[in-house]
Amino acid sequence: MKRFLCVLIALCLIAGAAFAAPKTKVKIALIVESTVDDKGWCQSMHDAITAVQKKYGTALVEYSYSEKMKPVDAGSAARQYVAKGFDIIICHGAQYKNLVLEMADDFPKTTFAFGTSGEIGPKNVFTYMPESEETGYINGIIAGLVTRTNKIGLVGPVDGGDAARYNRGFILGVKAVNPNAVVQVAYTGSFGDFVKAAELAHTQIKAGADVLTGSAQQALGALRAVAEYKDKPIWWLGQDTEQLKVPESYKVIAAASYAYAAVVEQLIDKRQSGVLGGEVIPLNFANGGFIYKFNDNVGPVLTADIRKQAEKALADITASKLTIAWQSVK
């Protein structure tokens, strides 16, 4: 176990050691559809940027953000940032793709970024793609071993981007340890519909699901629904951001979070070296893009054997001994 933790720490150090302080001041703007404290998708990027700002200081990294920005409204905010001389504008969500591509043509000297996307954009647009089938697979292993009803709930936003990869990785993880388990998949159709996510979670629980998961900021609504069954053995597996510090964490067996600091560092480093875009930046366990934590306070539901199997999968994925064929799941 100690050796395993040392390997993970070493990987994180290697990922962070490649970046030097910015040579000149960089101004970063973030545009999100939810809020920067949503305990999910948007907060994960906000926390990363603030961590980089704290690392280098406000004299070298200036940061500003705009919340609750639908794609139709985000263009105005982005243009204001350009006018104020911001170097990097991150539109955190695939729903901003068309906006970013239009803005990139109008402002070729500004670096834009959006995700999740595996597409290579114009020369001043970066995309970033969490290879979230990796986190999904580990969560799926735990879900498949924990369930007693063999019914598992998955509340997704839309069937696309990193959510699609996570869902399919999760299903593969469940099936790897429990072929008899059935994963009930439902979509809210939105990245931020907390109410719909809660409704879907309640429906799945009433249908027998005793372990649930979900991605994007809307997943917090589903977690809150799970938390309403306080005295019943109904559990949650977290994704996108560490959900072990929220009030509902007593229902969270384990949680994966995106470490977007590596993406932010690369955006700064590449821009200052003259590369304004035209590349895809991946996140995975091997490059320190994911952090995975177990909840030691959930009691006997997280047995030593379950944790051992999850840790082995994590180590194998990190060492590239295990590849998750998420595209095989229709």
C-alpha positions in Angstrom: 0.0 0.0 0.0 2.8 2.4 0.9 4.6 1.7 -2.3 1.4 2.3 -4.2 0.9 5.7 -2.6 4.5 6.6 -3.3 4.0 5.8 -7.0 1.0 8.0 -7.2 2.8 10.9 -5.4 5.8 10.5 -7.7 3.5 10.7 -10.7 1.9 13.9 -9.4 5.3 15.4 -8.7 6.5 14.6 -12.2 3.4 16.1 -13.7 3.9 19.3 -11.8 7.7 19.6 -12.1 7.6 20.2 -15.8 6.2 23.7 -15.5 8.1 26.9 -14.6 6.7 30.1 -13.4 5.3 32.4 -16.2 7.9 34.7 -17.7 5.3 37.5 -17.9 1.9 38.2 -16.3 -0.9 36.1 -17.7 -4.6 36.9 -17.5 -7.0 34.0 -17.4 -10.8 34.1 -17.6 -13.2 31.3 -16.9 -16.8 31.1 -18.2 -19.1 28.5 -16.7 -22.8 27.6 -17.0 -23.2 26.8 -13.3 -21.3 28.3 -10.4 -17.7 28.0 -9.3 -18.9 26.4 -6.0 -21.2 23.8 -7.5 -19.3 20.9 -5.9 -18.8 19.5 -9.4 -17.8 20.2 -13.0 -17.4 24.0 -12.8 -15.8 24.1 -9.3 -13.1 21.6 -10.5 -11.8 24.1 -13.1 -12.2 27.1 -10.8 -10.2 25.3 -8.0 -7.5 24.4 -10.5 -7.0 28.0 -11.7 -7.0 29.4 -8.1 -4.4 26.8 -7.2 -2.2 27.9 -10.1 -2.7 31.5 -9.1 -1.8 30.7 -5.5 1.3 28.8 -6.7 2.7 31.7 -8.8 1.1 34.7 -7.1 -1.4 37.3 -8.3 1.4 39.4 -9.8 2.0 36.7 -12.4 -1.5 35.2 -12.7 -4.6 37.3 -12.8 -8.0 35.5 -12.7 -11.6 36.4 -13.3 -14.7 34.4 -13.9 -18.3 34.6 -15.1 -21.0 32.3 -13.7 -24.4 31.1 -15.0 -23.5 31.7 -18.6 -25.7 30.0 -21.1 -24.0 29.8 -24.5 -26.2 32.5 -25.9 -25.0 34.9 -23.1 -21.4 33.8 -22.9 -20.3 35.7 -26.1 -20.8 39.0 -24.5 -18.7 38.0 -21.4 -16.0 36.6 -23.6 -15.8 39.8 -25.7 -15.5 41.9 -22.5 -12.6 39.7 -21.4 -10.9 40.2 -24.8 -11.3 43.9 -24.5 -9.7 43.9 -21.1 -6.6 42.1 -22.5 -7.1 38.6 -21.1 -4.7 36.2 -22.6 -6.5 32.9 -22.0 -10.3 32.4 -22.0 -11.6 29.0 -20.9 -15.2 28.2 -21.7 -15.7 25.2 -19.5 -18.1 23.0 -21.4 -18.6 21.4 -24.8 -21.8 23.5 -25.1 -19.5 26.5 -25.8 -17.9 24.9 -28.8 -19.6 27.0 -31.5 -19.1 30.2 -29.6 -15.4 29.5 -29.1 -14.8 28.7 -32.8 -16.5 32.0 -33.8 -14.6 34.0 -31.3 -11.3 32.4 -32.3 -11.7 33.8 -35.8 -12.5 37.3 -34.5 -9.6 37.4 -32.0 -6.7 35.4 -33.4 -4.2 36.7 -30.8 -6.3 35.4 -27.8 -6.0 31.8 -26.7 -9.4 30.1 -26.2 -10.0 26.7 -24.6 -13.0 24.5 -24.1 -13.8 20.9 -23.1 -14.5 18.3 -23.1 -13.6 17.6 -26.6 -11.1 15.3 -28.4 -11.2 17.5 -31.6 -8.2 19.5 -32.7 -9.3 23.1 -33.0 -7.9 26.2 -34.8 -4.4 27.5 -34.1 -5.6 29.6 -31.1 -8.0 27.1 -29.6 -7.1 24.3 -27.2 -9.4 21.5 -26.3 -9.1 19.2 -23.2 -10.5 15.8 -22.8 -10.6 13.8 -19.5 -10.2 10.2 -20.3 -12.9 9.5 -17.7 -13.5 5.9 -18.6 -10.6 5.4 -16.2 -12.4 6.8 -13.2 -15.6 5.3 -14.3 -14.1 1.8 -14.4 -12.8 2.1 -10.8 -16.1 3.4 -9.6 -17.8 0.6 -11.5 -15.7 -2.1 -9.8 -16.8 -0.7 -6.4 -20.4 -0.5 -7.4 -20.5 -4.0 -8.8 -19.0 -5.4 -5.5 -21.1 -3.3 -3.1 -24.6 -3.8 -4.6 -26.9 -6.3 -2.9 -29.8 -5.8 -5.3 -27.8 -6.1 -8.5 -29.4 -2.9 -9.6 -27.2 0.2 -10.0 -28.2 3.7 -11.0 -26.4 6.1 -13.3 -27.6 9.7 -13.7 -25.9 11.4 -16.6 -26.2 14.9 -18.2 -26.0 14.0 -21.9 -24.6 11.0 -23.8 -21.5 12.9 -25.0 -18.0 14.0 -24.1 -16.4 12.9 -21.0 -19.8 11.9 -19.5 -20.2 9.3 -22.2 -16.7 8.0 -21.6 -17.3 7.9 -17.8 -20.6 6.1 -18.2 -19.2 3.4 -20.4 -16.1 2.9 -18.3 -18.4 2.6 -15.3 -20.5 -0.1 -17.0 -17.4 -2.1 -17.9 -16.1 -1.9 -14.3 -19.4 -3.2 -13.0 -19.5 -6.1 -15.5 -15.9 -7.0 -14.8 -16.7 -8.0 -11.2 -20.5 -8.6 -11.3 -21.9 -9.8 -14.7 -25.4 -10.2 -13.1 -25.7 -6.5 -12.2 -27.9 -4.2 -14.2 -26.9 -0.5 -14.7 -29.9 1.7 -15.1 -28.8 4.7 -17.2 -30.9 7.9 -17.4 -30.1 11.4 -18.7 -31.3 14.8 -17.5 -30.5 16.4 -20.9 -28.6 19.2 -19.1 -25.3 19.8 -17.3 -26.9 21.8 -14.6 -30.4 20.5 -13.9 -30.1 19.5 -10.3 -33.9 19.0 -9.9 -34.2 16.6 -12.8 -31.1 14.7 -11.5 -32.7 14.2 -8.1 -36.0 13.0 -9.7 -34.1 10.4 -11.8 -32.2 9.2 -8.8 -35.4 8.8 -6.7 -36.9 6.8 -9.6 -33.9 4.5 -9.8 -33.8 3.9 -6.1 -37.5 3.1 -6.1 -36.8 0.6 -8.8 -34.3 -1.1 -6.5 -30.9 0.6 -7.2 -28.8 0.6 -4.1 -25.6 2.2 -5.6 -25.7 5.3 -7.8 -23.3 7.5 -9.6 -23.3 10.4 -12.0 -21.2 13.1 -13.6 -21.3 16.9 -14.3 -22.5 19.5 -11.9 -26.1 18.2 -12.1 -24.9 15.0 -10.3 -25.0 16.9 -7.0 -28.8 16.8 -7.2 -28.7 13.0 -7.5 -26.3 12.7 -4.6 -28.7 14.9 -2.5 -31.5 12.5 -3.4 -29.3 9.5 -2.2 -28.6 11.4 1.0 -32.3 11.5 1.8 -32.2 7.7 2.4 -30.0 8.4 5.5 -30.7 5.1 7.3 -30.9 2.8 4.3 -27.9 1.1 2.6 -28.0 3.2 -0.5 -24.6 4.6 -1.7 -23.0 7.0 -4.1 -19.7 7.0 -6.1 -18.4 10.5 -6.9 -17.1 11.9 -10.2 -15.7 15.2 -11.5 -14.8 16.7 -8.1 -14.0 15.4 -4.7 -17.4 14.9 -3.0 -15.9 13.8 0.3 -16.2 17.2 1.8 -19.8 17.9 1.1 -22.6 17.5 3.8 -23.8 14.4 1.9 -20.4 12.7 2.0 -21.6 10.1 4.5 -23.2 8.4 1.5 -20.0 8.6 -0.8 -17.9 5.5 -0.8 -15.2 7.0 -3.0 -14.8 9.9 -5.4 -12.7 10.8 -8.4 -11.8 14.4 -9.1 -10.3 16.2 -12.1 -7.0 17.8 -11.5 -7.3 20.6 -14.1 -4.2 22.4 -12.7 -2.1 20.4 -15.2 -4.3 21.7 -18.0 -4.1 25.3 -16.8 -0.3 25.0 -16.4 0.0 23.7 -20.0 -2.2 26.5 -21.4 0.1 29.1 -19.7 3.3 27.3 -20.7 2.3 26.7 -24.3 1.0 30.2 -24.8 4.2 31.8 -23.4 6.2 29.6 -25.7 4.3 30.9 -28.7 1.7 28.1 -29.1 -1.7 29.6 -28.9 -3.8 26.4 -29.6 -4.3 23.7 -32.1 -3.8 20.9 -29.6 -5.8 18.5 -27.4 -4.7 18.3 -23.7 -5.7 14.9 -22.1 -6.4 14.2 -18.5 -5.7 10.7 -17.1 -4.2 8.9 -14.1 -0.8 8.6 -15.8 -0.3 12.4 -16.2 -1.7 13.3 -12.8 -5.0 14.5 -14.3 -7.2 12.5 -11.9 -7.2 12.2 -8.2 -9.0 9.2 -6.6 -9.9 9.0 -2.9 -11.7 6.5 -0.7 -14.0 7.5 2.1 -12.7 6.0 5.4 -15.8 7.1 7.2 -18.4 5.0 5.5 -17.9 2.0 7.6 -18.0 -1.7 6.6 -19.5 -1.1 3.2 -16.0 -0.4 1.9 -14.4 -3.7 2.8 -10.7 -4.4 2.6 -11.2 -6.7 -0.4 -13.3 -4.1 -2.3 -10.7 -1.5 -1.7 -7.9 -3.8 -2.7 -9.6 -4.6 -6.1 -10.2 -1.0 -6.8 -6.6 0.0 -5.9 -5.2 -2.8 -8.2 -7.3 -1.5 -11.1 -6.1 2.0 -10.4 -2.5 0.9 -10.3 -2.9 -1.1 -13.6 -4.5 1.8 -15.4 -1.8 4.3 -14.2 0.9 1.9 -15.4 -0.9 1.4 -18.7 -1.3 -2.3 -18.0 -5.1 -1.9 -18.3 -6.8 -0.1 -21.1 -10.6 0.6 -20.9 -12.3 -0.1 -24.2 -15.1 2.3 -23.5 -16.1 2.6 -27.1 -17.1 -1.1 -27.1 -20.2 -0.2 -25.0 -23.1 1.0 -27.1 
